[in-house]
């Protein structure tokens, strides 16, 4: 709360949020200001524009983010440092979700500073909390359907990082990561990206299948099924899923869990309907990429696509290494900060 210890602007009476933002510039007051702003952000609708447009505020928040890097590798992140970083991330989530600041936030590439948090693998609670809160920032970006947001994220490492969290994270982290992937592939650009090559498609398909095998919660299962359903909109992916869809989604394993969720049951039924083999056994037609306006390399034919899927399913460890290779550059970031 604003009080006698606050930074003072002579002759000007400041609103609460203005005083707290001003306190961010004082290193002695910053910790408390971060806590108070994080707690009150839902009650301060103009907080995101205030932080974005006030001089130096975003720099202060980025400095706080980068100060955590040395504790990521080797993993020495304490609970207090994690909590402070999560307060900063909560404020960045407010900026990422506000309609006035979301696109400027995206164009400033601030999300690039957050990927190292997702690239951690420690199971300690401090790291899990950090990853989950970081996912919240990306979840805020994709919550509103926007192709510009999706294209920007596809140029980063959000897909492989989310896939790894979907495999190894806590139930809540898996749910948020799966929601992010779902929102990305619902966009046309995201679906084209995932289905452009068998390797990319196999990446998401095998992770979704492993999640189904782990008996997910109803909430997580709904996102999983929605991802599968969207993948069936690609003709080659649809053919591949006729072979590779987990049997548990076909045999009624989850009927009891979904009985109270009409939306999830509709998703699952639509998925099974989309994968039903036509009476004549003929596969659905594959559209001509040029006619559809697709500019990336011509995808593999459906038969070749499925054959490569079969090969990859027998060489999962090779694909897993390939999937995460794109995020290895962050190791250099850790090393750089640890040397200083």
Secondary structure, DSSP 8 states (H G I E B T S, - for coil): ---TTS---TT----HHHHHHHHTTSHHHHHHHHHHHHHHGGG-TTHHHHHHHSTTHHHHHHHHHHTTGGGTTTT---HHHHHHHHHHHHHHHHHHHSTTTHHHHHHTTGGGGTHHHHT----SHHHHHHHHHHHHHHHHHHHS--HHHHHHHHTTTHHHHHHHHHHHS-HHHHHHHHHHHHHHHHSHHHHHHHHSSHHHHHHHHHHHHHHHHT---HHHHHHHHHHHHHHTTSHHHHHHHHHHS-GGGTTTTTHHHHTT-HHHHHHHHHHHHHH---TT--------TTTTT--S-----HHHHHHHHHHHHT-HHHHHHHHHHTTTHHHHHHHHHHH-
